[in-house]
Amino acid sequence: MSTSDSPQEQESERIPRRPAEVDRYVDHFLAIVCDTSRRYILELLSIPDEMDDATLPEKRSGDIARAIGLSAATTSEHLRQLADAGLVASRRDGNIIYYRLQNRFLVKAFHDLLYALDSHFSSRPSIE
């Protein structure tokens, strides 16, 4: 950076830049996971089975809908969006569709963010 660069040029050089397609994916990922219902689905699918702590569960769409208190149609739409983002995968067994996490690394990073936010929020003084 030369001394003749304007303040705007200097500032723009400090902003991290990614390829446009990566920025679009990051924005899409954050929009998908920032919906409360989709976040609940991800959290539900990331809780290990009681029998095997190492295995993440595979759950039926109807069970997911009941667990988070949404209609089957609404839950299916959320699951479709999560699948389109590459976060969940599905398999069909007859008329039943099972869902599981597909990208554990992204979901773990999201959980780490939630943990950090929970910790930060709980350490703040309450406002009354």
Backbone as XML, in Angstrom:
<?xml version="1.0"?>
<chain id="A" units="angstrom">
  <residue number="1" name="MET">
    <atom name="N" x="0.854" y="-1.161" z="0.000"/>
    <atom name="CA" x="0.000" y="0.000" z="0.000"/>
    <atom name="C" x="0.904" y="1.229" z="0.000"/>
  </residue>
  <residue number="2" name="SER">
    <atom name="N" x="0.664" y="2.113" z="-0.942"/>
    <atom name="CA" x="1.485" y="3.321" z="-1.010"/>
    <atom name="C" x="0.853" y="4.419" z="-0.177"/>
  </residue>
  <residue number="3" name="THR">
    <atom name="N" x="1.648" y="5.431" z="0.100"/>
    <atom name="CA" x="1.154" y="6.546" z="0.913"/>
    <atom name="C" x="0.149" y="7.382" z="0.139"/>
  </residue>
  <residue number="4" name="SER">
    <atom name="N" x="0.058" y="7.188" z="-1.180"/>
    <atom name="CA" x="-0.886" y="7.968" z="-1.980"/>
    <atom name="C" x="-2.268" y="7.309" z="-2.053"/>
  </residue>
  <residue number="5" name="ASP">
    <atom name="N" x="-2.422" y="6.110" z="-1.489"/>
    <atom name="CA" x="-3.727" y="5.456" z="-1.493"/>
    <atom name="C" x="-4.716" y="6.243" z="-0.650"/>
  </residue>
  <residue number="6" name="SER">
    <atom name="N" x="-5.929" y="6.352" z="-1.152"/>
    <atom name="CA" x="-6.978" y="7.037" z="-0.389"/>
    <atom name="C" x="-7.385" y="6.162" z="0.800"/>
  </residue>
  <residue number="7" name="PRO">
    <atom name="N" x="-8.028" y="6.760" z="1.817"/>
    <atom name="CA" x="-8.498" y="5.965" z="2.959"/>
    <atom name="C" x="-9.452" y="4.849" z="2.523"/>
  </residue>
  <residue number="8" name="GLN">
    <atom name="N" x="-10.283" y="5.099" z="1.506"/>
    <atom name="CA" x="-11.194" y="4.058" z="1.030"/>
    <atom name="C" x="-10.425" y="2.900" z="0.413"/>
  </residue>
  <residue number="9" name="GLU">
    <atom name="N" x="-9.374" y="3.204" z="-0.355"/>
    <atom name="CA" x="-8.565" y="2.148" z="-0.961"/>
    <atom name="C" x="-7.836" y="1.353" z="0.118"/>
  </residue>
  <residue number="10" name="GLN">
    <atom name="N" x="-7.333" y="2.060" z="1.147"/>
    <atom name="CA" x="-6.654" y="1.371" z="2.234"/>
    <atom name="C" x="-7.622" y="0.451" z="2.971"/>
  </residue>
  <residue number="11" name="GLU">
    <atom name="N" x="-8.851" y="0.922" z="3.233"/>
    <atom name="CA" x="-9.856" y="0.124" z="3.940"/>
    <atom name="C" x="-10.243" y="-1.102" z="3.128"/>
  </residue>
  <residue number="12" name="SER">
    <atom name="N" x="-10.425" y="-0.942" z="1.822"/>
    <atom name="CA" x="-10.860" y="-2.061" z="0.992"/>
    <atom name="C" x="-9.808" y="-3.163" z="0.925"/>
  </residue>
  <residue number="13" name="GLU">
    <atom name="N" x="-8.556" y="-2.804" z="1.122"/>
    <atom name="CA" x="-7.498" y="-3.814" z="1.106"/>
    <atom name="C" x="-7.510" y="-4.664" z="2.369"/>
  </residue>
  <residue number="14" name="ARG">
    <atom name="N" x="-8.128" y="-4.195" z="3.446"/>
    <atom name="CA" x="-8.171" y="-4.952" z="4.697"/>
    <atom name="C" x="-9.396" y="-5.866" z="4.770"/>
  </residue>
  <residue number="15" name="ILE">
    <atom name="N" x="-10.365" y="-5.662" z="3.910"/>
    <atom name="CA" x="-11.573" y="-6.484" z="3.929"/>
    <atom name="C" x="-11.245" y="-7.834" z="3.301"/>
  </residue>
  <residue number="16" name="PRO">
    <atom name="N" x="-11.556" y="-8.938" z="4.027"/>
    <atom name="CA" x="-11.277" y="-10.250" z="3.441"/>
    <atom name="C" x="-12.113" y="-10.460" z="2.182"/>
  </residue>
  <residue number="17" name="ARG">
    <atom name="N" x="-11.511" y="-11.025" z="1.188"/>
    <atom name="CA" x="-12.210" y="-11.283" z="-0.072"/>
    <atom name="C" x="-12.160" y="-12.774" z="-0.372"/>
  </residue>
  <residue number="18" name="ARG">
    <atom name="N" x="-13.293" y="-13.267" z="-0.805"/>
    <atom name="CA" x="-13.405" y="-14.658" z="-1.231"/>
    <atom name="C" x="-13.939" y="-14.648" z="-2.651"/>
  </residue>
  <residue number="19" name="PRO">
    <atom name="N" x="-13.829" y="-15.767" z="-3.331"/>
    <atom name="CA" x="-14.501" y="-15.844" z="-4.635"/>
    <atom name="C" x="-16.009" y="-15.632" z="-4.435"/>
  </residue>
  <residue number="20" name="ALA">
    <atom name="N" x="-16.650" y="-15.025" z="-5.410"/>
    <atom name="CA" x="-18.072" y="-14.681" z="-5.303"/>
    <atom name="C" x="-18.934" y="-15.896" z="-4.983"/>
  </residue>
  <residue number="21" name="GLU">
    <atom name="N" x="-18.614" y="-17.055" z="-5.556"/>
    <atom name="CA" x="-19.436" y="-18.244" z="-5.291"/>
    <atom name="C" x="-19.310" y="-18.704" z="-3.840"/>
  </residue>
  <residue number="22" name="VAL">
    <atom name="N" x="-18.153" y="-18.485" z="-3.215"/>
    <atom name="CA" x="-17.986" y="-18.827" z="-1.801"/>
    <atom name="C" x="-18.797" y="-17.865" z="-0.945"/>
  </residue>
  <residue number="23" name="ASP">
    <atom name="N" x="-18.732" y="-16.569" z="-1.269"/>
    <atom name="CA" x="-19.548" y="-15.594" z="-0.532"/>
    <atom name="C" x="-21.029" y="-15.936" z="-0.634"/>
  </residue>
  <residue number="24" name="ARG">
    <atom name="N" x="-21.478" y="-16.323" z="-1.828"/>
    <atom name="CA" x="-22.888" y="-16.688" z="-1.992"/>
    <atom name="C" x="-23.240" y="-17.901" z="-1.140"/>
  </residue>
  <residue number="25" name="TYR">
    <atom name="N" x="-22.353" y="-18.900" z="-1.083"/>
    <atom name="CA" x="-22.625" y="-20.086" z="-0.273"/>
    <atom name="C" x="-22.666" y="-19.728" z="1.216"/>
  </residue>
  <residue number="26" name="VAL">
    <atom name="N" x="-21.728" y="-18.914" z="1.681"/>
    <atom name="CA" x="-21.711" y="-18.493" z="3.092"/>
    <atom name="C" x="-23.006" y="-17.765" z="3.433"/>
  </residue>
  <residue number="27" name="ASP">
    <atom name="N" x="-23.410" y="-16.846" z="2.585"/>
    <atom name="CA" x="-24.663" y="-16.118" z="2.827"/>
    <atom name="C" x="-25.857" y="-17.068" z="2.847"/>
  </residue>
  <residue number="28" name="HIS">
    <atom name="N" x="-25.882" y="-18.010" z="1.907"/>
    <atom name="CA" x="-26.987" y="-18.981" z="1.846"/>
    <atom name="C" x="-26.985" y="-19.868" z="3.093"/>
  </residue>
  <residue number="29" name="PHE">
    <atom name="N" x="-25.823" y="-20.358" z="3.492"/>
    <atom name="CA" x="-25.707" y="-21.198" z="4.689"/>
    <atom name="C" x="-26.231" y="-20.457" z="5.914"/>
  </residue>
  <residue number="30" name="LEU">
    <atom name="N" x="-25.788" y="-19.218" z="6.101"/>
    <atom name="CA" x="-26.214" y="-18.455" z="7.276"/>
    <atom name="C" x="-27.716" y="-18.176" z="7.242"/>
  </residue>
  <residue number="31" name="ALA">
    <atom name="N" x="-28.258" y="-17.894" z="6.069"/>
    <atom name="CA" x="-29.706" y="-17.670" z="5.972"/>
    <atom name="C" x="-30.467" y="-18.945" z="6.318"/>
  </residue>
  <residue number="32" name="ILE">
    <atom name="N" x="-29.962" y="-20.090" z="5.891"/>
    <atom name="CA" x="-30.631" y="-21.367" z="6.169"/>
    <atom name="C" x="-30.589" y="-21.670" z="7.663"/>
  </residue>
  <residue number="33" name="VAL">
    <atom name="N" x="-29.428" y="-21.600" z="8.294"/>
    <atom name="CA" x="-29.308" y="-22.024" z="9.688"/>
    <atom name="C" x="-29.806" y="-20.985" z="10.683"/>
  </residue>
  <residue number="34" name="CYS">
    <atom name="N" x="-30.036" y="-19.761" z="10.233"/>
    <atom name="CA" x="-30.522" y="-18.742" z="11.163"/>
    <atom name="C" x="-32.030" y="-18.784" z="11.357"/>
  </residue>
  <residue number="35" name="ASP">
    <atom name="N" x="-32.720" y="-19.671" z="10.671"/>
    <atom name="CA" x="-34.141" y="-19.874" z="10.920"/>
    <atom name="C" x="-34.266" y="-20.790" z="12.141"/>
  </residue>
  <residue number="36" name="THR">
    <atom name="N" x="-35.085" y="-20.411" z="13.107"/>
    <atom name="CA" x="-35.196" y="-21.150" z="14.362"/>
    <atom name="C" x="-35.599" y="-22.602" z="14.146"/>
  </residue>
  <residue number="37" name="SER">
    <atom name="N" x="-36.572" y="-22.860" z="13.304"/>
    <atom name="CA" x="-37.024" y="-24.241" z="13.083"/>
    <atom name="C" x="-35.938" y="-25.085" z="12.438"/>
  </residue>
  <residue number="38" name="ARG">
    <atom name="N" x="-35.237" y="-24.533" z="11.454"/>
    <atom name="CA" x="-34.159" y="-25.306" z="10.814"/>
    <atom name="C" x="-33.013" y="-25.533" z="11.800"/>
  </residue>
  <residue number="39" name="ARG">
    <atom name="N" x="-32.763" y="-24.545" z="12.651"/>
    <atom name="CA" x="-31.720" y="-24.727" z="13.675"/>
    <atom name="C" x="-32.112" y="-25.851" z="14.625"/>
  </residue>
  <residue number="40" name="TYR">
    <atom name="N" x="-33.383" y="-25.890" z="15.029"/>
    <atom name="CA" x="-33.847" y="-26.975" z="15.892"/>
    <atom name="C" x="-33.686" y="-28.334" z="15.216"/>
  </residue>
  <residue number="41" name="ILE">
    <atom name="N" x="-33.977" y="-28.396" z="13.925"/>
    <atom name="CA" x="-33.807" y="-29.660" z="13.197"/>
    <atom name="C" x="-32.346" y="-30.089" z="13.222"/>
  </residue>
  <residue number="42" name="LEU">
    <atom name="N" x="-31.444" y="-29.158" z="12.941"/>
    <atom name="CA" x="-30.017" y="-29.495" z="12.962"/>
    <atom name="C" x="-29.583" y="-29.953" z="14.348"/>
  </residue>
  <residue number="43" name="GLU">
    <atom name="N" x="-30.073" y="-29.258" z="15.368"/>
    <atom name="CA" x="-29.707" y="-29.650" z="16.732"/>
    <atom name="C" x="-30.269" y="-31.034" z="17.060"/>
  </residue>
  <residue number="44" name="LEU">
    <atom name="N" x="-31.492" y="-31.307" z="16.656"/>
    <atom name="CA" x="-32.110" y="-32.609" z="16.900"/>
    <atom name="C" x="-31.330" y="-33.730" z="16.209"/>
  </residue>
  <residue number="45" name="LEU">
    <atom name="N" x="-30.898" y="-33.482" z="14.995"/>
    <atom name="CA" x="-30.155" y="-34.502" z="14.250"/>
    <atom name="C" x="-28.706" y="-34.641" z="14.706"/>
  </residue>
  <residue number="46" name="SER">
    <atom name="N" x="-28.248" y="-33.731" z="15.547"/>
    <atom name="CA" x="-26.852" y="-33.810" z="16.000"/>
    <atom name="C" x="-26.721" y="-34.416" z="17.390"/>
  </residue>
  <residue number="47" name="ILE">
    <atom name="N" x="-27.834" y="-34.790" z="18.001"/>
    <atom name="CA" x="-27.789" y="-35.431" z="19.318"/>
    <atom name="C" x="-27.553" y="-36.921" z="19.099"/>
  </residue>
  <residue number="48" name="PRO">
    <atom name="N" x="-26.454" y="-37.461" z="19.623"/>
    <atom name="CA" x="-26.163" y="-38.886" z="19.389"/>
    <atom name="C" x="-27.273" y="-39.783" z="19.934"/>
  </residue>
  <residue number="49" name="ASP">
    <atom name="N" x="-27.435" y="-40.946" z="19.277"/>
    <atom name="CA" x="-28.383" y="-41.941" z="19.764"/>
    <atom name="C" x="-27.994" y="-42.379" z="21.158"/>
  </residue>
  <residue number="50" name="GLU">
    <atom name="N" x="-28.992" y="-42.716" z="21.973"/>
    <atom name="CA" x="-28.730" y="-43.163" z="23.345"/>
    <atom name="C" x="-27.893" y="-44.433" z="23.381"/>
  </residue>
  <residue number="51" name="MET">
    <atom name="N" x="-28.099" y="-45.308" z="22.425"/>
    <atom name="CA" x="-27.392" y="-46.590" z="22.405"/>
    <atom name="C" x="-25.931" y="-46.459" z="21.983"/>
  </residue>
  <residue number="52" name="ASP">
    <atom name="N" x="-25.638" y="-45.485" z="21.146"/>
    <atom name="CA" x="-24.305" y="-45.373" z="20.568"/>
    <atom name="C" x="-23.923" y="-43.899" z="20.510"/>
  </residue>
  <residue number="53" name="ASP">
    <atom name="N" x="-23.100" y="-43.445" z="21.457"/>
    <atom name="CA" x="-22.732" y="-42.034" z="21.533"/>
    <atom name="C" x="-21.969" y="-41.532" z="20.313"/>
  </residue>
  <residue number="54" name="ALA">
    <atom name="N" x="-21.357" y="-42.436" z="19.538"/>
    <atom name="CA" x="-20.567" y="-42.006" z="18.391"/>
    <atom name="C" x="-21.419" y="-41.823" z="17.137"/>
  </residue>
  <residue number="55" name="THR">
    <atom name="N" x="-22.615" y="-42.391" z="17.110"/>
    <atom name="CA" x="-23.443" y="-42.353" z="15.920"/>
    <atom name="C" x="-24.509" y="-41.279" z="16.036"/>
  </residue>
  <residue number="56" name="LEU">
    <atom name="N" x="-24.546" y="-40.430" z="15.057"/>
    <atom name="CA" x="-25.593" y="-39.425" z="15.025"/>
    <atom name="C" x="-26.860" y="-40.084" z="14.479"/>
  </residue>
  <residue number="57" name="PRO">
    <atom name="N" x="-28.005" y="-39.630" z="14.941"/>
    <atom name="CA" x="-29.246" y="-40.311" z="14.596"/>
    <atom name="C" x="-29.705" y="-40.088" z="13.168"/>
  </residue>
  <residue number="58" name="GLU">
    <atom name="N" x="-30.538" y="-41.007" z="12.751"/>
    <atom name="CA" x="-31.281" y="-40.890" z="11.515"/>
    <atom name="C" x="-32.737" y="-40.866" z="11.977"/>
  </residue>
  <residue number="59" name="LYS">
    <atom name="N" x="-33.465" y="-39.828" z="11.606"/>
    <atom name="CA" x="-34.829" y="-39.679" z="12.115"/>
    <atom name="C" x="-35.825" y="-39.570" z="10.972"/>
  </residue>
  <residue number="60" name="ARG">
    <atom name="N" x="-37.014" y="-40.095" z="11.222"/>
    <atom name="CA" x="-38.099" y="-39.992" z="10.251"/>
    <atom name="C" x="-38.623" y="-38.560" z="10.241"/>
  </residue>
  <residue number="61" name="SER">
    <atom name="N" x="-39.055" y="-38.120" z="9.090"/>
    <atom name="CA" x="-39.543" y="-36.741" z="8.969"/>
    <atom name="C" x="-40.713" y="-36.487" z="9.921"/>
  </residue>
  <residue number="62" name="GLY">
    <atom name="N" x="-41.609" y="-37.462" z="10.088"/>
    <atom name="CA" x="-42.734" y="-37.294" z="11.008"/>
    <atom name="C" x="-42.289" y="-37.133" z="12.445"/>
  </residue>
  <residue number="63" name="ASP">
    <atom name="N" x="-41.255" y="-37.873" z="12.842"/>
    <atom name="CA" x="-40.718" y="-37.752" z="14.201"/>
    <atom name="C" x="-40.072" y="-36.379" z="14.414"/>
  </residue>
  <residue number="64" name="ILE">
    <atom name="N" x="-39.415" y="-35.875" z="13.380"/>
    <atom name="CA" x="-38.810" y="-34.545" z="13.462"/>
    <atom name="C" x="-39.912" y="-33.498" z="13.625"/>
  </residue>
  <residue number="65" name="ALA">
    <atom name="N" x="-40.970" y="-33.631" z="12.832"/>
    <atom name="CA" x="-42.082" y="-32.675" z="12.900"/>
    <atom name="C" x="-42.687" y="-32.655" z="14.298"/>
  </residue>
  <residue number="66" name="ARG">
    <atom name="N" x="-42.926" y="-33.825" z="14.872"/>
    <atom name="CA" x="-43.505" y="-33.889" z="16.225"/>
    <atom name="C" x="-42.553" y="-33.300" z="17.257"/>
  </residue>
  <residue number="67" name="ALA">
    <atom name="N" x="-41.273" y="-33.590" z="17.136"/>
    <atom name="CA" x="-40.295" y="-33.133" z="18.123"/>
    <atom name="C" x="-40.202" y="-31.609" z="18.164"/>
  </residue>
  <residue number="68" name="ILE">
    <atom name="N" x="-40.319" y="-30.967" z="17.010"/>
    <atom name="CA" x="-40.186" y="-29.502" z="17.001"/>
    <atom name="C" x="-41.530" y="-28.789" z="16.944"/>
  </residue>
  <residue number="69" name="GLY">
    <atom name="N" x="-42.617" y="-29.558" z="16.866"/>
    <atom name="CA" x="-43.951" y="-28.975" z="16.947"/>
    <atom name="C" x="-44.439" y="-28.275" z="15.694"/>
  </residue>
  <residue number="70" name="LEU">
    <atom name="N" x="-44.052" y="-28.805" z="14.530"/>
    <atom name="CA" x="-44.496" y="-28.217" z="13.270"/>
    <atom name="C" x="-45.304" y="-29.234" z="12.472"/>
  </residue>
  <residue number="71" name="SER">
    <atom name="N" x="-46.035" y="-28.752" z="11.495"/>
    <atom name="CA" x="-46.775" y="-29.655" z="10.611"/>
    <atom name="C" x="-45.788" y="-30.439" z="9.749"/>
  </residue>
  <residue number="72" name="ALA">
    <atom name="N" x="-46.257" y="-31.549" z="9.222"/>
    <atom name="CA" x="-45.414" y="-32.369" z="8.351"/>
    <atom name="C" x="-44.990" y="-31.584" z="7.115"/>
  </residue>
  <residue number="73" name="ALA">
    <atom name="N" x="-45.915" y="-30.815" z="6.538"/>
    <atom name="CA" x="-45.599" y="-30.054" z="5.328"/>
    <atom name="C" x="-44.534" y="-28.987" z="5.592"/>
  </residue>
  <residue number="74" name="THR">
    <atom name="N" x="-44.680" y="-28.269" z="6.699"/>
    <atom name="CA" x="-43.702" y="-27.229" z="7.038"/>
    <atom name="C" x="-42.343" y="-27.848" z="7.313"/>
  </residue>
  <residue number="75" name="THR">
    <atom name="N" x="-42.340" y="-28.954" z="8.043"/>
    <atom name="CA" x="-41.074" y="-29.638" z="8.349"/>
    <atom name="C" x="-40.421" y="-30.137" z="7.072"/>
  </residue>
  <residue number="76" name="SER">
    <atom name="N" x="-41.203" y="-30.683" z="6.154"/>
    <atom name="CA" x="-40.653" y="-31.163" z="4.884"/>
    <atom name="C" x="-39.992" y="-30.038" z="4.107"/>
  </residue>
  <residue number="77" name="GLU">
    <atom name="N" x="-40.588" y="-28.859" z="4.123"/>
    <atom name="CA" x="-39.993" y="-27.718" z="3.429"/>
    <atom name="C" x="-38.667" y="-27.316" z="4.084"/>
  </residue>
  <residue number="78" name="HIS">
    <atom name="N" x="-38.633" y="-27.302" z="5.411"/>
    <atom name="CA" x="-37.372" y="-26.993" z="6.104"/>
    <atom name="C" x="-36.317" y="-28.048" z="5.781"/>
  </residue>
  <residue number="79" name="LEU">
    <atom name="N" x="-36.703" y="-29.306" z="5.783"/>
    <atom name="CA" x="-35.754" y="-30.383" z="5.471"/>
    <atom name="C" x="-35.253" y="-30.271" z="4.034"/>
  </residue>
  <residue number="80" name="ARG">
    <atom name="N" x="-36.109" y="-29.889" z="3.114"/>
    <atom name="CA" x="-35.698" y="-29.712" z="1.719"/>
    <atom name="C" x="-34.646" y="-28.606" z="1.623"/>
  </residue>
  <residue number="81" name="GLN">
    <atom name="N" x="-34.878" y="-27.501" z="2.337"/>
    <atom name="CA" x="-33.910" y="-26.398" z="2.305"/>
    <atom name="C" x="-32.576" y="-26.810" z="2.917"/>
  </residue>
  <residue number="82" name="LEU">
    <atom name="N" x="-32.625" y="-27.574" z="4.004"/>
    <atom name="CA" x="-31.384" y="-28.063" z="4.620"/>
    <atom name="C" x="-30.662" y="-29.027" z="3.680"/>
  </residue>
  <residue number="83" name="ALA">
    <atom name="N" x="-31.421" y="-29.851" z="2.968"/>
    <atom name="CA" x="-30.815" y="-30.784" z="2.010"/>
    <atom name="C" x="-30.206" y="-30.018" z="0.837"/>
  </residue>
  <residue number="84" name="ASP">
    <atom name="N" x="-30.910" y="-29.010" z="0.332"/>
    <atom name="CA" x="-30.385" y="-28.200" z="-0.773"/>
    <atom name="C" x="-29.080" y="-27.512" z="-0.392"/>
  </residue>
  <residue number="85" name="ALA">
    <atom name="N" x="-28.934" y="-27.174" z="0.887"/>
    <atom name="CA" x="-27.694" y="-26.540" z="1.368"/>
    <atom name="C" x="-26.604" y="-27.566" z="1.665"/>
  </residue>
  <residue number="86" name="GLY">
    <atom name="N" x="-26.930" y="-28.850" z="1.513"/>
    <atom name="CA" x="-25.941" y="-29.902" z="1.747"/>
    <atom name="C" x="-25.743" y="-30.244" z="3.206"/>
  </residue>
  <residue number="87" name="LEU">
    <atom name="N" x="-26.679" y="-29.855" z="4.068"/>
    <atom name="CA" x="-26.513" y="-30.101" z="5.501"/>
    <atom name="C" x="-27.154" y="-31.405" z="5.967"/>
  </residue>
  <residue number="88" name="VAL">
    <atom name="N" x="-28.195" y="-31.848" z="5.292"/>
    <atom name="CA" x="-28.816" y="-33.126" z="5.639"/>
    <atom name="C" x="-28.944" y="-33.976" z="4.381"/>
  </residue>
  <residue number="89" name="ALA">
    <atom name="N" x="-28.984" y="-35.271" z="4.614"/>
    <atom name="CA" x="-29.198" y="-36.237" z="3.535"/>
    <atom name="C" x="-30.419" y="-37.065" z="3.910"/>
  </residue>
  <residue number="90" name="SER">
    <atom name="N" x="-31.049" y="-37.623" z="2.899"/>
    <atom name="CA" x="-32.232" y="-38.428" z="3.165"/>
    <atom name="C" x="-32.105" y="-39.786" z="2.487"/>
  </residue>
  <residue number="91" name="ARG">
    <atom name="N" x="-32.895" y="-40.717" z="3.001"/>
    <atom name="CA" x="-33.034" y="-42.013" z="2.340"/>
    <atom name="C" x="-34.478" y="-42.449" z="2.525"/>
  </residue>
  <residue number="92" name="ARG">
    <atom name="N" x="-34.989" y="-43.114" z="1.522"/>
    <atom name="CA" x="-36.365" y="-43.575" z="1.537"/>
    <atom name="C" x="-36.387" y="-45.072" z="1.820"/>
  </residue>
  <residue number="93" name="ASP">
    <atom name="N" x="-37.308" y="-45.458" z="2.707"/>
    <atom name="CA" x="-37.556" y="-46.863" z="2.998"/>
    <atom name="C" x="-39.064" y="-47.056" z="2.884"/>
  </residue>
  <residue number="94" name="GLY">
    <atom name="N" x="-39.519" y="-47.475" z="1.708"/>
    <atom name="CA" x="-40.956" y="-47.549" z="1.458"/>
    <atom name="C" x="-41.535" y="-46.150" z="1.408"/>
  </residue>
  <residue number="95" name="ASN">
    <atom name="N" x="-42.520" y="-45.882" z="2.244"/>
    <atom name="CA" x="-43.152" y="-44.559" z="2.298"/>
    <atom name="C" x="-42.498" y="-43.633" z="3.314"/>
  </residue>
  <residue number="96" name="ILE">
    <atom name="N" x="-41.516" y="-44.119" z="4.026"/>
    <atom name="CA" x="-40.894" y="-43.343" z="5.098"/>
    <atom name="C" x="-39.569" y="-42.759" z="4.605"/>
  </residue>
  <residue number="97" name="ILE">
    <atom name="N" x="-39.368" y="-41.476" z="4.914"/>
    <atom name="CA" x="-38.104" y="-40.829" z="4.573"/>
    <atom name="C" x="-37.356" y="-40.553" z="5.868"/>
  </residue>
  <residue number="98" name="TYR">
    <atom name="N" x="-36.101" y="-40.973" z="5.905"/>
    <atom name="CA" x="-35.221" y="-40.756" z="7.046"/>
    <atom name="C" x="-34.218" y="-39.667" z="6.698"/>
  </residue>
  <residue number="99" name="TYR">
    <atom name="N" x="-33.890" y="-38.849" z="7.688"/>
    <atom name="CA" x="-32.929" y="-37.765" z="7.503"/>
    <atom name="C" x="-31.789" y="-37.907" z="8.496"/>
  </residue>
  <residue number="100" name="ARG">
    <atom name="N" x="-30.611" y="-37.486" z="8.059"/>
    <atom name="CA" x="-29.424" y="-37.477" z="8.916"/>
    <atom name="C" x="-28.540" y="-36.319" z="8.476"/>
  </residue>
  <residue number="101" name="LEU">
    <atom name="N" x="-27.629" y="-35.934" z="9.361"/>
    <atom name="CA" x="-26.683" y="-34.879" z="9.001"/>
    <atom name="C" x="-25.782" y="-35.368" z="7.884"/>
  </residue>
  <residue number="102" name="GLN">
    <atom name="N" x="-25.483" y="-34.478" z="6.972"/>
    <atom name="CA" x="-24.589" y="-34.833" z="5.877"/>
    <atom name="C" x="-23.214" y="-34.205" z="6.056"/>
  </residue>
  <residue number="103" name="ASN">
    <atom name="N" x="-23.166" y="-32.999" z="6.567"/>
    <atom name="CA" x="-21.890" y="-32.309" z="6.724"/>
    <atom name="C" x="-21.680" y="-31.989" z="8.201"/>
  </residue>
  <residue number="104" name="ARG">
    <atom name="N" x="-21.061" y="-32.903" z="8.899"/>
    <atom name="CA" x="-20.849" y="-32.748" z="10.341"/>
    <atom name="C" x="-19.953" y="-31.575" z="10.676"/>
  </residue>
  <residue number="105" name="PHE">
    <atom name="N" x="-19.015" y="-31.271" z="9.797"/>
    <atom name="CA" x="-18.089" y="-30.176" z="10.065"/>
    <atom name="C" x="-18.819" y="-28.838" z="10.101"/>
  </residue>
  <residue number="106" name="LEU">
    <atom name="N" x="-19.707" y="-28.602" z="9.133"/>
    <atom name="CA" x="-20.463" y="-27.354" z="9.142"/>
    <atom name="C" x="-21.398" y="-27.279" z="10.335"/>
  </residue>
  <residue number="107" name="VAL">
    <atom name="N" x="-22.036" y="-28.392" z="10.654"/>
    <atom name="CA" x="-22.956" y="-28.390" z="11.790"/>
    <atom name="C" x="-22.183" y="-28.205" z="13.095"/>
  </residue>
  <residue number="108" name="LYS">
    <atom name="N" x="-20.990" y="-28.825" z="13.207"/>
    <atom name="CA" x="-20.175" y="-28.634" z="14.413"/>
    <atom name="C" x="-19.762" y="-27.173" z="14.537"/>
  </residue>
  <residue number="109" name="ALA">
    <atom name="N" x="-19.370" y="-26.569" z="13.441"/>
    <atom name="CA" x="-19.000" y="-25.150" z="13.482"/>
    <atom name="C" x="-20.194" y="-24.300" z="13.912"/>
  </residue>
  <residue number="110" name="PHE">
    <atom name="N" x="-21.373" y="-24.649" z="13.440"/>
    <atom name="CA" x="-22.577" y="-23.921" z="13.828"/>
    <atom name="C" x="-22.859" y="-24.124" z="15.313"/>
  </residue>
  <residue number="111" name="HIS">
    <atom name="N" x="-22.682" y="-25.346" z="15.805"/>
    <atom name="CA" x="-22.884" y="-25.604" z="17.230"/>
    <atom name="C" x="-21.867" y="-24.846" z="18.074"/>
  </residue>
  <residue number="112" name="ASP">
    <atom name="N" x="-20.639" y="-24.780" z="17.602"/>
    <atom name="CA" x="-19.618" y="-24.006" z="18.319"/>
    <atom name="C" x="-20.033" y="-22.534" z="18.399"/>
  </residue>
  <residue number="113" name="LEU">
    <atom name="N" x="-20.595" y="-22.017" z="17.314"/>
    <atom name="CA" x="-21.079" y="-20.645" z="17.323"/>
    <atom name="C" x="-22.210" y="-20.479" z="18.334"/>
  </residue>
  <residue number="114" name="LEU">
    <atom name="N" x="-23.161" y="-21.422" z="18.351"/>
    <atom name="CA" x="-24.259" y="-21.353" z="19.316"/>
    <atom name="C" x="-23.732" y="-21.400" z="20.744"/>
  </residue>
  <residue number="115" name="TYR">
    <atom name="N" x="-22.760" y="-22.262" z="21.002"/>
    <atom name="CA" x="-22.174" y="-22.361" z="22.327"/>
    <atom name="C" x="-21.528" y="-21.026" z="22.727"/>
  </residue>
  <residue number="116" name="ALA">
    <atom name="N" x="-20.784" y="-20.439" z="21.796"/>
    <atom name="CA" x="-20.141" y="-19.152" z="22.082"/>
    <atom name="C" x="-21.186" y="-18.078" z="22.359"/>
  </residue>
  <residue number="117" name="LEU">
    <atom name="N" x="-22.264" y="-18.072" z="21.579"/>
    <atom name="CA" x="-23.322" y="-17.085" z="21.802"/>
    <atom name="C" x="-24.040" y="-17.329" z="23.122"/>
  </residue>
  <residue number="118" name="ASP">
    <atom name="N" x="-24.326" y="-18.597" z="23.448"/>
    <atom name="CA" x="-24.949" y="-18.923" z="24.735"/>
    <atom name="C" x="-24.072" y="-18.458" z="25.889"/>
  </residue>
  <residue number="119" name="SER">
    <atom name="N" x="-22.765" y="-18.741" z="25.798"/>
    <atom name="CA" x="-21.827" y="-18.347" z="26.857"/>
    <atom name="C" x="-21.762" y="-16.829" z="26.993"/>
  </residue>
  <residue number="120" name="HIS">
    <atom name="N" x="-21.705" y="-16.155" z="25.864"/>
    <atom name="CA" x="-21.636" y="-14.694" z="25.892"/>
    <atom name="C" x="-22.910" y="-14.112" z="26.500"/>
  </residue>
  <residue number="121" name="PHE">
    <atom name="N" x="-24.060" y="-14.622" z="26.095"/>
    <atom name="CA" x="-25.323" y="-14.106" z="26.583"/>
    <atom name="C" x="-25.477" y="-14.364" z="28.090"/>
  </residue>
  <residue number="122" name="SER">
    <atom name="N" x="-25.095" y="-15.560" z="28.546"/>
    <atom name="CA" x="-25.267" y="-15.883" z="29.958"/>
    <atom name="C" x="-24.323" y="-15.090" z="30.863"/>
  </residue>
  <residue number="123" name="SER">
    <atom name="N" x="-23.230" y="-14.571" z="30.312"/>
    <atom name="CA" x="-22.295" y="-13.786" z="31.132"/>
    <atom name="C" x="-22.644" y="-12.303" z="31.148"/>
  </residue>
  <residue number="124" name="ARG">
    <atom name="N" x="-23.635" y="-11.905" z="30.367"/>
    <atom name="CA" x="-24.039" y="-10.496" z="30.349"/>
    <atom name="C" x="-24.925" y="-10.196" z="31.538"/>
  </residue>
  <residue number="125" name="PRO">
    <atom name="N" x="-24.784" y="-9.008" z="32.092"/>
    <atom name="CA" x="-25.687" y="-8.636" z="33.191"/>
    <atom name="C" x="-27.121" y="-8.498" z="32.654"/>
  </residue>
  <residue number="126" name="SER">
    <atom name="N" x="-28.072" y="-8.914" z="33.455"/>
    <atom name="CA" x="-29.461" y="-8.828" z="32.995"/>
    <atom name="C" x="-29.915" y="-7.374" z="33.001"/>
  </residue>
  <residue number="127" name="ILE">
    <atom name="N" x="-30.755" y="-7.067" z="32.036"/>
    <atom name="CA" x="-31.287" y="-5.714" z="31.909"/>
    <atom name="C" x="-32.732" y="-5.751" z="32.395"/>
  </residue>
  <residue number="128" name="GLU">
    <atom name="N" x="-33.044" y="-4.946" z="33.379"/>
    <atom name="CA" x="-34.410" y="-4.915" z="33.901"/>
    <atom name="C" x="-34.993" y="-3.546" z="33.849"/>
  </residue>
</chain>
